[in-house]
Amino acid sequence: MNKLEGKIALCTASGQGIGLATAKAFAAAGAYVIATDINENSLKELQHIVSETHLLDVTDKKEIKAIFTKIQDPDILFNCAGYVHDGTILNSTDDEWDFAFSLNAKSMFHMIKAVIPGMIKKGGGSIINISSVSSSVKGIPSRFIYSASKSAVLGMTKSVSADFVNKGIRILSINGAHK
């Protein structure tokens, strides 16, 4: 039996990079994978590998709410959507700050909030948030906004974990290395 057989995994940003590799790995491990991305063309590669593909703009709260009316309650949420802003505090703008926090942190807030009720009904689940060592873990040059937004992901992950571990929900962040 495959390790994830019988589990439903909802993956964001599945069209490239870490999201694509994870959607493929979950499918290979036997999960029913629901791959999402903002780019329809990037999902085409996955159509014969995963169980379902859906367009999803994770910065749009209405789209997040709508996807949960179309899919089965996931056992696993893989929050991968993100943006790496390049710059120091001196050359960062409010618009760049708002965009990075909307995509890197607020989208995870909305995805987690949407998935937890179903996980509670099921008796548990797993939430995996992609963060970075470029956060509260370590300062990286020219990653001011990115580091701040990924620090928010770490804090959110720890808080949700403390609030829902007694409901059988495991939540963790993967703090990828930064070159």
Order of alpha helices (4+ residues) and beta strands (2+ residues): beta-alpha-beta-alpha-beta-alpha-beta-alpha-alpha-beta-alpha-beta
